[in-house]
Structure formats: C-alpha cells, structure tokens
Amino acid sequence: MHWLYLFIAVIAETLGTSFLKMSNGFTQFFPSLLAVALFCIALFLSAITLKYIAIGIVYAIWSGLGIVLVTLVGYFYFKQNL
C-alpha cells in the first residue's frame, strides 16, 4: 500500500505543479487553491510512505518520475518546447 501512496503523491505533486503554472503567480484563485491542496496531499502521502521505504528510494522515485511527468505535461498541455 505504501508504494501506491508514493505514486499517488507523485501524481498529486505533478498536478499541483501544473496548477501552480495556471495560477499565474497566485493571481488566479481556483488554480492557486488546487495547487496548495495538491501539494499538501503530496507531502502528507510522502510522509506516510517514508515510514516504510528508505528516504533515498522515495526521493529517487519522486524526483525522477516527477521530472518525467511534469515535462510531459509541459510539452503536451502547455505546448512548451523541451
């Protein structure tokens, strides 16, 4: 179950980062609210995950998968160049 929490945390962080982009520097209320809520969910789930998986493993998966997912969202949704 802790692996599932880790992957949900990474998805929440990716979505939070996407909404952070849409918030335009926290000037848009709804995307800002979603960004903060998703980051809180991501941190909460990662804290639970750290009880069962070593921090080096969690951080490697979190950062590696997060980089790939945020890059894909930027490329396909925001039409950014790589």
C-alpha positions in Angstrom: 0.0 0.0 0.0 2.9 2.4 0.7 4.1 2.1 -2.9 0.6 3.2 -4.0 0.8 6.2 -1.6 4.1 7.1 -3.2 2.8 7.0 -6.7 -0.4 9.0 -5.7 1.9 11.5 -4.0 3.9 11.9 -7.3 0.7 12.4 -9.3 -0.6 14.9 -6.8 2.7 16.8 -7.0 2.6 16.8 -10.8 -0.9 18.1 -10.8 0.0 20.7 -8.1 2.9 21.9 -10.3 0.6 22.2 -13.3 -2.0 24.2 -11.3 0.8 26.3 -10.0 1.6 27.3 -13.6 -2.0 28.0 -14.2 -2.2 30.2 -11.1 -0.1 32.9 -12.7 1.9 33.7 -9.6 -1.1 33.0 -7.3 -3.2 35.6 -9.0 -5.9 33.1 -10.0 -7.8 31.8 -7.0 -9.1 28.4 -8.1 -5.8 27.1 -9.6 -3.9 28.5 -6.6 -6.2 26.7 -4.2 -5.8 23.5 -6.1 -2.0 23.8 -6.2 -1.8 24.3 -2.5 -4.2 21.4 -1.8 -2.5 19.0 -4.1 1.0 19.9 -2.6 -0.4 19.2 0.9 -1.8 15.9 -0.2 1.6 15.0 -1.8 3.5 15.9 1.3 1.1 14.0 3.5 1.3 10.8 1.4 5.1 11.1 1.1 5.3 11.4 4.9 3.3 8.2 5.3 5.5 6.5 2.6 8.7 7.4 4.5 7.6 5.2 7.4 8.1 2.1 5.2 10.5 3.0 2.4 14.0 4.4 2.7 14.3 8.1 2.0 16.8 7.7 -0.8 14.5 5.4 -2.7 11.5 7.6 -2.1 13.4 10.7 -3.2 14.8 9.0 -6.3 11.4 7.8 -7.5 9.7 11.1 -6.5 12.2 13.3 -8.4 12.7 11.0 -11.4 9.1 10.3 -12.0 8.1 13.9 -11.2 10.6 15.3 -13.7 9.3 13.0 -16.4 5.6 13.7 -15.7 6.0 17.5 -15.4 8.0 17.5 -18.6 5.2 15.6 -20.4 2.5 17.9 -19.1 4.5 20.9 -20.1 5.1 19.6 -23.6 1.6 18.2 -24.3 -0.7 20.5 -22.3 1.2 23.8 -22.1 2.8 23.4 -25.6 6.3 24.1 -24.2 9.5 23.1 -26.1 11.8 20.6 -24.5 
